[in-house]
Each structure stands twice: as structure tokens, then as C-alpha cells.
Amino acid sequence: VPLQNTLYANTDTYVMDLSNNHLVYSTEQGWVGKEVFIYHRQDANQPFSLRQHFNSSDFDDDIVHSSALDEDILVIGGHNGTHVFSEHNGVFEKSLSLNQRFESVQISARSL
């Protein structure tokens, strides 16, 4: 997968998802994910470039356990809950937070 920008990581990559023209990954500090990076490309022949960056504090959580990506929906499973983001005009915005923690999240046919 060609990248226009460097993959930023303070330590190791914790979780990673690829859907259509988006690449999402979380970095690990200690044993927990703390940052989420979203890369985008215009089409399969173009390199990915950094589009957006979250710290876990940006979505009111301190740990990223898992993530799932399906076209324009991103779900992040955190220590304090599960957070759903929708893409609007090229930016993922938090749409919903569930007060339930899941160790693993998946999206299929727009269902969590």
C-alpha cells in the first residue's frame, strides 16, 4: 500500500483497518492504544495521505481496544464505551457513543 505520508507511531501499531480508500490504525503505549490515525486516498492508484488524527481523549476514552471500518462508518471500541463516527465532507465526526465496552467490534452491511 503506497503512502504519501509516514505512518506516525510513538510505539507499535495496535489495531488496523482498511476499507475502500481509508486506512485507520491505532498506536500502542504500554499495552493500550492511545492514538487513532486516518489515512485516505482518492483511488486505488494514488498513495494514502494523512487525513485525520485523534487522541483517545478526543472521544472521551483512555484506551482503544479495537476498531472497525466500513466505507464511511468508523467504530472504535474503548475502555469506557464504544464510539461510532460517520464521515461527513471527508471528516469523521462522532455520531454516537455507547456506554458499553466491547473487546472486539465489527461492521457488516452497516450493522455493528
Backbone torsions as a table, in degrees:
resi	resn	phi	psi	omega
1	VAL	NA	114.7	-179.7
2	PRO	-73.2	139.8	179.7
3	LEU	-120.0	136.2	175.2
4	GLN	-82.9	-36.5	178.8
5	ASN	-110.4	159.5	175.7
6	THR	-68.6	144.8	170.4
7	LEU	-73.6	122.3	-178.0
8	TYR	-89.2	128.8	177.8
9	ALA	-157.0	126.5	175.1
10	ASN	-73.2	-32.0	178.0
11	THR	-139.7	-133.1	-176.3
12	ASP	-86.9	158.1	173.5
13	THR	-76.1	134.2	-175.4
14	TYR	-98.6	-55.6	176.2
15	VAL	-133.9	152.1	-179.2
16	MET	-147.1	141.5	176.9
17	ASP	-139.5	148.0	178.3
18	LEU	-133.7	125.3	177.8
19	SER	-146.0	128.0	-176.5
20	ASN	48.5	-115.5	-176.8
21	ASN	-110.0	27.5	176.9
22	HIS	-120.6	141.4	173.6
23	LEU	-126.3	124.4	-178.9
24	VAL	-124.2	135.9	173.7
25	TYR	-148.3	158.9	179.7
26	SER	-120.7	141.3	176.7
27	THR	-96.3	160.5	-174.9
28	GLU	-112.7	138.0	170.4
29	GLN	-129.0	120.7	-170.5
30	GLY	70.7	-123.6	177.8
31	TRP	-112.8	14.0	-174.9
32	VAL	-129.7	149.9	175.3
33	GLY	-78.4	136.5	-177.1
34	LYS	-123.0	-24.2	-176.9
35	GLU	-131.4	146.7	178.1
36	VAL	-122.9	131.0	179.9
37	PHE	-117.6	136.4	178.9
38	ILE	-120.3	121.3	176.7
39	TYR	-109.3	152.8	-178.6
40	HIS	-141.0	150.9	171.4
41	ARG	-134.9	153.4	-178.0
42	GLN	-71.5	-39.3	176.9
43	ASP	-157.5	176.4	-173.7
44	ALA	-62.8	-18.6	-179.6
45	ASN	-91.7	-1.9	-177.6
46	GLN	-105.2	154.2	175.9
47	PRO	-77.8	157.6	174.5
48	PHE	-76.8	143.8	173.2
49	SER	-131.9	150.7	-178.1
50	LEU	-63.8	126.4	-179.2
51	ARG	-109.1	-38.6	-172.3
52	GLN	-155.2	152.9	-179.0
53	HIS	-140.9	132.9	175.3
54	PHE	-121.6	143.1	160.9
55	ASN	-93.6	153.5	-179.5
56	SER	-58.9	-26.1	177.7
57	SER	-69.6	-19.6	178.1
58	ASP	-66.7	-23.0	177.7
59	PHE	-121.9	32.6	172.1
60	ASP	55.7	45.2	176.5
61	ASP	-145.0	160.3	-178.3
62	ASP	-112.6	-5.4	-176.9
63	ILE	-143.5	140.4	171.9
64	VAL	-108.3	112.8	179.5
65	HIS	-88.3	-38.7	-174.1
66	SER	-157.4	166.2	174.3
67	SER	-147.3	156.2	175.6
68	ALA	-143.1	142.2	-175.9
69	LEU	-134.5	129.9	176.0
70	ASP	-142.2	101.7	-178.3
71	GLU	54.0	-99.6	-175.4
72	ASP	-108.0	16.9	177.8
73	ILE	-121.8	130.4	177.5
74	LEU	-122.5	130.2	177.0
75	VAL	-119.5	130.7	177.8
76	ILE	-119.0	120.9	176.2
77	GLY	-90.2	117.4	-178.3
78	GLY	-116.0	177.7	-179.9
79	HIS	-66.1	-37.4	-175.9
80	ASN	-95.9	-6.8	-178.7
81	GLY	166.9	-171.8	179.1
82	THR	-118.3	131.4	-171.0
83	HIS	-119.7	128.1	-177.5
84	VAL	-109.3	128.8	179.3
85	PHE	-118.4	142.7	174.7
86	SER	-119.2	143.6	178.8
87	GLU	-85.1	127.2	176.4
88	HIS	-132.0	120.4	179.7
89	ASN	53.2	40.9	175.7
90	GLY	83.4	3.4	-178.7
91	VAL	-125.1	133.7	175.7
92	PHE	-82.7	125.2	180.0
93	GLU	-121.0	143.3	179.9
94	LYS	-66.8	126.7	-179.3
95	SER	-103.9	-33.8	-170.8
96	LEU	-159.2	141.8	171.1
97	SER	-123.7	131.3	177.2
98	LEU	-102.4	134.9	-179.4
99	ASN	-83.7	37.5	178.1
100	GLN	-129.9	134.0	-179.2
101	ARG	-93.3	133.8	174.4
102	PHE	-124.2	134.8	178.0
103	GLU	-71.9	-25.9	-179.6
104	SER	-142.6	139.8	177.8
105	VAL	-127.7	148.0	177.0
106	GLN	-143.3	149.1	174.4
107	ILE	-121.8	134.7	175.5
108	SER	-146.1	127.2	-179.4
109	ALA	51.3	43.2	177.1
110	ARG	65.2	20.8	176.6
111	SER	-117.0	140.2	-180.0
112	LEU	-90.6	NA	NA
